[in-house]
Structures are given as C-alpha cells and as structure tokens.
C-alpha cells in the first residue's frame, strides 16, 4: 500500500479532498501521518476524525528553520512515505529537507505557476488585473512555488470578484486537481524531464476559458 505524509498549517480543505479521494477508492494509498507547524490547525481535527495519526511540532522549540526541518524530516522518514504532500503548509522548507525527499514532495499553489508566487496569490492576480488565473500542483524544488508543474486548472477572474470569492472559486478546482495529481504519481504515470512533466495516458488539449472572445 502506498503511503502519504501530509504537511499542513491551517484549514485542511485540500487534506480533506485527498482523504475523500482515498475513501472513494480513487487514490489507492493511506495517509500515515498529518504533521502541522500550527497547534490550532483545523486540518488536525479533520485528520483525527478520519483516524489518521497527527503531530504538531512547535517551531518555537527550535533555534533555526534548518533544525526544525531536520527534526521533522526524521519523523517523516520513519513513515517511509512514497510522497510528501504539502497542503497549505505555510513554511519555506530548508534545502536539506528538499534534498532528503528529492522528487517526492508536491505542493499546490493557487495560481498558474510561475505567475503570482508567494503569499496571497489570489489577491495578487486580482490586483494585477488578470482575467484568468487558477491553481497548480507542482514538484517542490528549491525555487519557491515554482517546481515542475504536474497539473493546472484555469479559473476565470470575474469583474465583481473579491479575494475571497476568487479564492473560493480556485479552491474548488484545487480539490479536484490535487487528488488527481497524487493518484497519477502513485500509479507511476508521471515522468519528469528537467522542468517538463509528462503524465502517461492523461488528456491534453484546449480549454474553453475565453468567453470574451464570443463577442468578436
Ligand atoms: C490553498 O489555497 C493552497 O493552494 C495554498 O494554501 C491553501 C490551503 O488551504 N497552498 P487548505 O488548508 O487546504 O484549506
């Protein structure tokens, strides 16, 4: 049985989407550990409700980010995970951590990477005036929010959008693409060549996201 370790810092809605996909039999795996750097992360409750082991590791006990990451890397290694899944984990990972799990860490970011990296990506897209944004699942490399992209969903920005309404629209797509990407990886269908990712048997093609064109 394939095994996931999920790192969270908050709400845990992506964690929930992954748990649901496992329950539905769409992903054939288990989550052996959900680890949080925040004590009150709602996602910890979601994990517990689903019988998943949780750990809160308090960063304030560590002098450096590196020290924290070395500690959690040991905990994670003990689980022998096939994939380390960042699901709203709001800490930048140290280089050592990324090296330890090289090619085995994935993240979801609420923009079409490489656009709008870092915090508040949805607000950034809105303020920039983008008409299309979205979400991306990517492998984690030492560049923040910018590793090889496995899947993206394009999401329209509407004139009346607020950061919240746009975030909600994007989130509903996050919940679809994250379990999908994890399934592909665990099935061994994902091949990475430099920055490019090829998913065997996945559909590629056009998407109807340009309604403004209909006026022409
Ligand atoms: C999501 O928007 C995700 O893209 C970003 O952090 C948020 C986490 O939300 N990395 P949740 O905790 O999964 O609900």
py3Dmol code that shows the C-alpha trace and the ligand (Angstrom):
import py3Dmol

protein = """\
ATOM      1  CA  UNK A   1       0.000   0.000   0.000  1.00  0.00           C
ATOM      2  CA  UNK A   2       1.394   3.409  -0.979  1.00  0.00           C
ATOM      3  CA  UNK A   3       1.823   5.849   1.836  1.00  0.00           C
ATOM      4  CA  UNK A   4       1.475   9.621   2.131  1.00  0.00           C
ATOM      5  CA  UNK A   5       2.617  12.095   4.743  1.00  0.00           C
ATOM      6  CA  UNK A   6       0.717  15.391   4.590  1.00  0.00           C
ATOM      7  CA  UNK A   7       2.059  18.676   5.976  1.00  0.00           C
ATOM      8  CA  UNK A   8      -0.433  21.375   6.876  1.00  0.00           C
ATOM      9  CA  UNK A   9      -0.677  24.713   8.673  1.00  0.00           C
ATOM     10  CA  UNK A  10      -4.376  25.506   8.646  1.00  0.00           C
ATOM     11  CA  UNK A  11      -7.859  24.768   7.377  1.00  0.00           C
ATOM     12  CA  UNK A  12      -7.029  21.457   5.693  1.00  0.00           C
ATOM     13  CA  UNK A  13      -9.580  21.508   2.905  1.00  0.00           C
ATOM     14  CA  UNK A  14      -7.079  20.038   0.456  1.00  0.00           C
ATOM     15  CA  UNK A  15      -6.216  17.372   3.031  1.00  0.00           C
ATOM     16  CA  UNK A  16      -9.949  16.612   3.234  1.00  0.00           C
ATOM     17  CA  UNK A  17     -10.179  16.322  -0.567  1.00  0.00           C
ATOM     18  CA  UNK A  18      -7.295  13.823  -0.523  1.00  0.00           C
ATOM     19  CA  UNK A  19      -8.875  11.836   2.340  1.00  0.00           C
ATOM     20  CA  UNK A  20     -12.173  11.737   0.421  1.00  0.00           C
ATOM     21  CA  UNK A  21     -10.426  10.545  -2.738  1.00  0.00           C
ATOM     22  CA  UNK A  22      -8.808   7.730  -0.727  1.00  0.00           C
ATOM     23  CA  UNK A  23     -12.169   6.813   0.820  1.00  0.00           C
ATOM     24  CA  UNK A  24     -13.789   6.779  -2.622  1.00  0.00           C
ATOM     25  CA  UNK A  25     -11.107   4.395  -3.855  1.00  0.00           C
ATOM     26  CA  UNK A  26      -9.817   6.947  -6.375  1.00  0.00           C
ATOM     27  CA  UNK A  27      -6.389   7.021  -4.714  1.00  0.00           C
ATOM     28  CA  UNK A  28      -5.076   3.659  -3.540  1.00  0.00           C
ATOM     29  CA  UNK A  29      -2.985   4.766  -0.576  1.00  0.00           C
ATOM     30  CA  UNK A  30      -3.097   5.605   3.086  1.00  0.00           C
ATOM     31  CA  UNK A  31      -2.057   8.721   4.957  1.00  0.00           C
ATOM     32  CA  UNK A  32       0.141   7.550   7.818  1.00  0.00           C
ATOM     33  CA  UNK A  33       0.813  10.985   9.314  1.00  0.00           C
ATOM     34  CA  UNK A  34      -0.509  14.543   9.168  1.00  0.00           C
ATOM     35  CA  UNK A  35       2.056  16.947  10.549  1.00  0.00           C
ATOM     36  CA  UNK A  36       1.373  20.592  11.405  1.00  0.00           C
ATOM     37  CA  UNK A  37       3.505  23.530  12.482  1.00  0.00           C
ATOM     38  CA  UNK A  38       0.377  25.169  13.960  1.00  0.00           C
ATOM     39  CA  UNK A  39      -1.297  23.814  17.065  1.00  0.00           C
ATOM     40  CA  UNK A  40      -4.779  25.024  16.160  1.00  0.00           C
ATOM     41  CA  UNK A  41      -4.725  23.930  12.503  1.00  0.00           C
ATOM     42  CA  UNK A  42      -8.270  22.772  11.656  1.00  0.00           C
ATOM     43  CA  UNK A  43      -6.769  20.126   9.409  1.00  0.00           C
ATOM     44  CA  UNK A  44      -5.503  18.288  12.505  1.00  0.00           C
ATOM     45  CA  UNK A  45      -9.128  17.758  13.563  1.00  0.00           C
ATOM     46  CA  UNK A  46     -10.045  16.533  10.092  1.00  0.00           C
ATOM     47  CA  UNK A  47      -7.196  14.016  10.265  1.00  0.00           C
ATOM     48  CA  UNK A  48      -8.179  12.826  13.752  1.00  0.00           C
ATOM     49  CA  UNK A  49     -11.839  12.457  12.729  1.00  0.00           C
ATOM     50  CA  UNK A  50     -10.591  10.150  10.000  1.00  0.00           C
ATOM     51  CA  UNK A  51      -8.420   8.064  12.276  1.00  0.00           C
ATOM     52  CA  UNK A  52      -5.144   9.451  10.936  1.00  0.00           C
ATOM     53  CA  UNK A  53      -2.134   9.939  13.220  1.00  0.00           C
ATOM     54  CA  UNK A  54      -1.312  13.608  13.766  1.00  0.00           C
ATOM     55  CA  UNK A  55       1.659  15.501  15.116  1.00  0.00           C
ATOM     56  CA  UNK A  56       2.004  19.159  15.981  1.00  0.00           C
ATOM     57  CA  UNK A  57       5.654  20.132  16.109  1.00  0.00           C
ATOM     58  CA  UNK A  58       6.175  23.550  17.627  1.00  0.00           C
ATOM     59  CA  UNK A  59       8.697  25.631  15.659  1.00  0.00           C
ATOM     60  CA  UNK A  60       9.376  27.824  18.707  1.00  0.00           C
ATOM     61  CA  UNK A  61      11.290  24.908  20.291  1.00  0.00           C
ATOM     62  CA  UNK A  62      13.902  25.137  17.547  1.00  0.00           C
ATOM     63  CA  UNK A  63      16.503  27.828  17.095  1.00  0.00           C
ATOM     64  CA  UNK A  64      16.651  27.583  13.325  1.00  0.00           C
ATOM     65  CA  UNK A  65      14.422  26.604  10.435  1.00  0.00           C
ATOM     66  CA  UNK A  66      17.072  24.058   9.499  1.00  0.00           C
ATOM     67  CA  UNK A  67      16.912  22.476  12.971  1.00  0.00           C
ATOM     68  CA  UNK A  68      13.138  22.220  12.743  1.00  0.00           C
ATOM     69  CA  UNK A  69      13.290  20.706   9.284  1.00  0.00           C
ATOM     70  CA  UNK A  70      15.933  18.143  10.276  1.00  0.00           C
ATOM     71  CA  UNK A  71      13.686  17.082  13.149  1.00  0.00           C
ATOM     72  CA  UNK A  72      10.523  16.755  11.081  1.00  0.00           C
ATOM     73  CA  UNK A  73      12.457  15.046   8.256  1.00  0.00           C
ATOM     74  CA  UNK A  74      13.385  12.269  10.718  1.00  0.00           C
ATOM     75  CA  UNK A  75       9.751  11.882  11.776  1.00  0.00           C
ATOM     76  CA  UNK A  76       8.665  11.742   8.160  1.00  0.00           C
ATOM     77  CA  UNK A  77      11.413   9.262   7.179  1.00  0.00           C
ATOM     78  CA  UNK A  78      10.135   6.908   9.895  1.00  0.00           C
ATOM     79  CA  UNK A  79       6.846   6.749   7.995  1.00  0.00           C
ATOM     80  CA  UNK A  80       8.658   5.706   4.818  1.00  0.00           C
ATOM     81  CA  UNK A  81       6.354   7.787   2.598  1.00  0.00           C
ATOM     82  CA  UNK A  82       6.037   7.412  -1.161  1.00  0.00           C
ATOM     83  CA  UNK A  83       5.103  11.092  -1.324  1.00  0.00           C
ATOM     84  CA  UNK A  84       5.259  14.103   0.991  1.00  0.00           C
ATOM     85  CA  UNK A  85       2.237  16.294   0.299  1.00  0.00           C
ATOM     86  CA  UNK A  86       2.265  19.979   1.230  1.00  0.00           C
ATOM     87  CA  UNK A  87      -1.353  21.030   1.693  1.00  0.00           C
ATOM     88  CA  UNK A  88      -1.380  24.629   2.836  1.00  0.00           C
ATOM     89  CA  UNK A  89       1.936  24.237   4.671  1.00  0.00           C
ATOM     90  CA  UNK A  90       2.972  27.834   5.261  1.00  0.00           C
ATOM     91  CA  UNK A  91       6.682  27.437   5.932  1.00  0.00           C
ATOM     92  CA  UNK A  92       9.517  27.631   3.483  1.00  0.00           C
ATOM     93  CA  UNK A  93      11.382  24.321   3.521  1.00  0.00           C
ATOM     94  CA  UNK A  94      15.132  24.270   4.022  1.00  0.00           C
ATOM     95  CA  UNK A  95      17.405  22.936   1.294  1.00  0.00           C
ATOM     96  CA  UNK A  96      18.310  19.871   3.391  1.00  0.00           C
ATOM     97  CA  UNK A  97      14.648  18.899   3.696  1.00  0.00           C
ATOM     98  CA  UNK A  98      14.108  19.210  -0.032  1.00  0.00           C
ATOM     99  CA  UNK A  99      17.265  17.168  -0.728  1.00  0.00           C
ATOM    100  CA  UNK A 100      16.134  14.446   1.698  1.00  0.00           C
ATOM    101  CA  UNK A 101      12.872  13.881  -0.174  1.00  0.00           C
ATOM    102  CA  UNK A 102      14.018  14.965  -3.624  1.00  0.00           C
ATOM    103  CA  UNK A 103      11.394  14.341  -6.308  1.00  0.00           C
ATOM    104  CA  UNK A 104       8.956  13.124  -3.660  1.00  0.00           C
ATOM    105  CA  UNK A 105       7.466  16.411  -2.421  1.00  0.00           C
ATOM    106  CA  UNK A 106       4.457  18.041  -4.044  1.00  0.00           C
ATOM    107  CA  UNK A 107       2.718  21.334  -3.379  1.00  0.00           C
ATOM    108  CA  UNK A 108      -0.435  23.098  -4.513  1.00  0.00           C
ATOM    109  CA  UNK A 109      -0.328  26.795  -5.249  1.00  0.00           C
ATOM    110  CA  UNK A 110      -3.383  28.971  -6.030  1.00  0.00           C
ATOM    111  CA  UNK A 111      -2.093  30.498  -9.270  1.00  0.00           C
ATOM    112  CA  UNK A 112      -0.989  29.403 -12.693  1.00  0.00           C
ATOM    113  CA  UNK A 113       2.673  28.897 -11.812  1.00  0.00           C
ATOM    114  CA  UNK A 114       5.006  30.724 -12.472  1.00  0.00           C
ATOM    115  CA  UNK A 115       2.598  33.651 -12.026  1.00  0.00           C
ATOM    116  CA  UNK A 116       1.929  35.106  -8.568  1.00  0.00           C
ATOM    117  CA  UNK A 117       4.284  33.163  -6.373  1.00  0.00           C
ATOM    118  CA  UNK A 118       4.373  33.515  -2.608  1.00  0.00           C
ATOM    119  CA  UNK A 119       1.599  34.719  -0.349  1.00  0.00           C
ATOM    120  CA  UNK A 120      -1.897  35.876  -1.319  1.00  0.00           C
ATOM    121  CA  UNK A 121      -1.646  34.650  -4.903  1.00  0.00           C
ATOM    122  CA  UNK A 122      -5.371  35.186  -5.497  1.00  0.00           C
ATOM    123  CA  UNK A 123      -5.180  38.820  -4.326  1.00  0.00           C
ATOM    124  CA  UNK A 124      -2.097  39.319  -6.464  1.00  0.00           C
ATOM    125  CA  UNK A 125      -3.980  38.057  -9.555  1.00  0.00           C
ATOM    126  CA  UNK A 126      -6.925  40.341  -8.790  1.00  0.00           C
ATOM    127  CA  UNK A 127      -4.773  43.411  -8.232  1.00  0.00           C
ATOM    128  CA  UNK A 128      -2.747  42.687 -11.343  1.00  0.00           C
ATOM    129  CA  UNK A 129      -5.923  42.638 -13.434  1.00  0.00           C
ATOM    130  CA  UNK A 130      -5.524  39.083 -14.741  1.00  0.00           C
ATOM    131  CA  UNK A 131      -8.652  37.714 -16.370  1.00  0.00           C
ATOM    132  CA  UNK A 132      -7.587  34.116 -15.968  1.00  0.00           C
ATOM    133  CA  UNK A 133      -5.775  32.607 -13.034  1.00  0.00           C
ATOM    134  CA  UNK A 134      -6.018  29.174 -11.447  1.00  0.00           C
ATOM    135  CA  UNK A 135      -4.104  26.615  -9.447  1.00  0.00           C
ATOM    136  CA  UNK A 136      -1.104  24.381  -9.990  1.00  0.00           C
ATOM    137  CA  UNK A 137       0.230  21.171  -8.476  1.00  0.00           C
ATOM    138  CA  UNK A 138       3.997  21.073  -8.799  1.00  0.00           C
ATOM    139  CA  UNK A 139       7.015  19.199  -7.525  1.00  0.00           C
ATOM    140  CA  UNK A 140       8.854  21.089  -4.834  1.00  0.00           C
ATOM    141  CA  UNK A 141      12.306  22.334  -5.698  1.00  0.00           C
ATOM    142  CA  UNK A 142      14.452  24.953  -4.059  1.00  0.00           C
ATOM    143  CA  UNK A 143      12.636  27.690  -6.003  1.00  0.00           C
ATOM    144  CA  UNK A 144       9.561  28.785  -4.035  1.00  0.00           C
ATOM    145  CA  UNK A 145       6.218  27.857  -5.668  1.00  0.00           C
ATOM    146  CA  UNK A 146       7.990  27.094  -8.905  1.00  0.00           C
ATOM    147  CA  UNK A 147       8.914  23.424  -9.439  1.00  0.00           C
ATOM    148  CA  UNK A 148       7.907  21.288 -12.447  1.00  0.00           C
ATOM    149  CA  UNK A 149       4.148  21.536 -12.996  1.00  0.00           C
ATOM    150  CA  UNK A 150       2.101  18.324 -12.961  1.00  0.00           C
ATOM    151  CA  UNK A 151      -1.400  19.745 -13.489  1.00  0.00           C
ATOM    152  CA  UNK A 152      -3.010  23.173 -13.665  1.00  0.00           C
ATOM    153  CA  UNK A 153      -6.621  24.318 -13.744  1.00  0.00           C
ATOM    154  CA  UNK A 154      -7.507  27.656 -15.342  1.00  0.00           C
ATOM    155  CA  UNK A 155     -10.107  29.700 -13.462  1.00  0.00           C
ATOM    156  CA  UNK A 156     -11.720  32.939 -14.704  1.00  0.00           C
ATOM    157  CA  UNK A 157     -11.483  36.170 -12.725  1.00  0.00           C
ATOM    158  CA  UNK A 158     -14.842  37.975 -12.713  1.00  0.00           C
ATOM    159  CA  UNK A 159     -15.222  41.777 -12.586  1.00  0.00           C
ATOM    160  CA  UNK A 160     -17.045  41.626  -9.237  1.00  0.00           C
ATOM    161  CA  UNK A 161     -14.543  39.259  -7.619  1.00  0.00           C
ATOM    162  CA  UNK A 162     -13.104  39.867  -4.171  1.00  0.00           C
ATOM    163  CA  UNK A 163     -10.015  37.975  -2.969  1.00  0.00           C
ATOM    164  CA  UNK A 164     -12.409  35.727  -1.078  1.00  0.00           C
ATOM    165  CA  UNK A 165     -14.769  34.924  -3.951  1.00  0.00           C
ATOM    166  CA  UNK A 166     -11.834  34.274  -6.268  1.00  0.00           C
ATOM    167  CA  UNK A 167     -10.109  32.109  -3.648  1.00  0.00           C
ATOM    168  CA  UNK A 168     -13.267  30.017  -3.241  1.00  0.00           C
ATOM    169  CA  UNK A 169     -13.611  29.518  -7.000  1.00  0.00           C
ATOM    170  CA  UNK A 170      -9.964  28.476  -7.262  1.00  0.00           C
ATOM    171  CA  UNK A 171     -10.230  26.240  -4.180  1.00  0.00           C
ATOM    172  CA  UNK A 172     -12.977  24.125  -5.744  1.00  0.00           C
ATOM    173  CA  UNK A 173     -10.519  23.354  -8.555  1.00  0.00           C
ATOM    174  CA  UNK A 174      -7.673  22.728  -6.102  1.00  0.00           C
ATOM    175  CA  UNK A 175      -9.795  19.988  -4.574  1.00  0.00           C
ATOM    176  CA  UNK A 176     -10.068  18.351  -7.988  1.00  0.00           C
ATOM    177  CA  UNK A 177      -6.510  18.641  -9.266  1.00  0.00           C
ATOM    178  CA  UNK A 178      -4.597  17.725  -6.093  1.00  0.00           C
ATOM    179  CA  UNK A 179      -6.063  14.232  -5.636  1.00  0.00           C
ATOM    180  CA  UNK A 180      -5.755  13.724  -9.397  1.00  0.00           C
ATOM    181  CA  UNK A 181      -2.027  14.568  -9.396  1.00  0.00           C
ATOM    182  CA  UNK A 182      -1.361  12.369  -6.354  1.00  0.00           C
ATOM    183  CA  UNK A 183      -3.153   9.455  -7.998  1.00  0.00           C
ATOM    184  CA  UNK A 184      -1.036   9.846 -11.150  1.00  0.00           C
ATOM    185  CA  UNK A 185       2.219   9.946  -9.182  1.00  0.00           C
ATOM    186  CA  UNK A 186       1.362   6.914  -7.055  1.00  0.00           C
ATOM    187  CA  UNK A 187       0.374   5.000 -10.190  1.00  0.00           C
ATOM    188  CA  UNK A 188       3.847   5.669 -11.590  1.00  0.00           C
ATOM    189  CA  UNK A 189       2.475   7.620 -14.567  1.00  0.00           C
ATOM    190  CA  UNK A 190       4.442  10.819 -14.010  1.00  0.00           C
ATOM    191  CA  UNK A 191       7.745  11.340 -15.755  1.00  0.00           C
ATOM    192  CA  UNK A 192       9.876  14.418 -15.035  1.00  0.00           C
ATOM    193  CA  UNK A 193      12.454  15.663 -17.522  1.00  0.00           C
ATOM    194  CA  UNK A 194      14.040  18.860 -16.287  1.00  0.00           C
ATOM    195  CA  UNK A 195      11.201  21.336 -15.904  1.00  0.00           C
ATOM    196  CA  UNK A 196       8.803  19.272 -18.000  1.00  0.00           C
ATOM    197  CA  UNK A 197       6.382  16.713 -16.644  1.00  0.00           C
ATOM    198  CA  UNK A 198       4.669  14.155 -18.813  1.00  0.00           C
ATOM    199  CA  UNK A 199       1.717  12.208 -17.460  1.00  0.00           C
ATOM    200  CA  UNK A 200       1.214   8.946 -19.299  1.00  0.00           C
ATOM    201  CA  UNK A 201      -2.351   8.493 -20.525  1.00  0.00           C
ATOM    202  CA  UNK A 202      -3.532  11.937 -19.362  1.00  0.00           C
ATOM    203  CA  UNK A 203      -5.653  14.080 -21.696  1.00  0.00           C
ATOM    204  CA  UNK A 204      -4.001  17.219 -23.047  1.00  0.00           C
ATOM    205  CA  UNK A 205      -5.753  19.869 -25.117  1.00  0.00           C
ATOM    206  CA  UNK A 206      -7.669  23.134 -25.327  1.00  0.00           C
ATOM    207  CA  UNK A 207      -9.901  24.567 -22.618  1.00  0.00           C
ATOM    208  CA  UNK A 208     -12.835  26.957 -23.139  1.00  0.00           C
ATOM    209  CA  UNK A 209     -11.796  29.753 -20.788  1.00  0.00           C
ATOM    210  CA  UNK A 210     -12.093  32.780 -23.092  1.00  0.00           C
ATOM    211  CA  UNK A 211     -15.784  33.824 -23.004  1.00  0.00           C
ATOM    212  CA  UNK A 212     -14.869  37.413 -24.005  1.00  0.00           C
ATOM    213  CA  UNK A 213     -13.897  36.082 -27.437  1.00  0.00           C
ATOM    214  CA  UNK A 214     -17.540  35.262 -28.161  1.00  0.00           C
ATOM    215  CA  UNK A 215     -18.263  38.976 -28.832  1.00  0.00           C
ATOM    216  CA  UNK A 216     -15.988  39.081 -31.823  1.00  0.00           C
TER     217      UNK A 216
END
"""
ligand_1 = """\
14
LIG
C -4.729 26.633 -0.562
O -5.248 27.756 -1.225
C -3.452 26.185 -1.224
O -3.422 26.404 -2.588
C -2.429 27.051 -0.536
O -2.863 27.150 0.802
C -4.276 26.957 0.849
C -4.518 25.822 1.799
O -5.887 25.605 2.035
N -1.105 26.481 -0.670
P -6.371 24.336 2.852
O -5.646 24.379 4.197
O -6.008 23.113 2.066
O -7.847 24.516 3.013
"""
view = py3Dmol.view(width=600, height=400)
view.addModel(protein, "pdb")
view.setStyle({"model": 0}, {"cartoon": {"style": "trace"}})
view.addModel(ligand_1, "xyz")
view.setStyle({"model": 1}, {"stick": {}})
view.zoomTo()
view.show()
